[in-house]
Every structure is written in structure tokens, then in C-alpha cells.
């Protein structure tokens, strides 16, 4: 049997109920659970807390790099002064 195209295939797809896959069902159940137990705000705060950790780590890496660059400039100046002597 040849497959139908155009409007016929669209109408056929609309007539059949869409199947709910496991991922969609789980996501829906989790959203419902959060709403019923009023957990949404708590979870958002926790997520921001995790993000704050990453932001702090990024800041500390930048500080470390900046300190290294300052020390390098100082070492280079010391070497240049020592080579002139």
C-alpha cells in the first residue's frame, strides 16, 4: 500500500491520539509533585546555590590567574635588572 501524502497524512495523524513517552510522563509527574508539595521555590533556591558555587570557582580561578600574571611581570623585571648588571 502506498503511503499517503499531504492533507490525508496530516488528518490521519490528527485522528490517532499521540502516545505519551516515558520521559514526557516522568517530567509531567515531577512537575505535578513539585506543585502539590510546594517545592518549586526551594528547588530554585538550591539550583541558584549550586550556580553560586560555580560562579565562586570561576572568580577564584580568575584571581589566581591575575596573581600569577603579576608575579610573572615582577620576575621578568627582576631578571631584566639582573641581566643588565
Secondary structure, DSSP 8 states (H G I E B T S, - for coil): -----THHHHHHHHHS-----HHHHHHHHHHHHHHHTT-HHHHHHHHHHHHHHHHHHHHHHHHHHHHHHHHHHHHHHHHHHHHH-
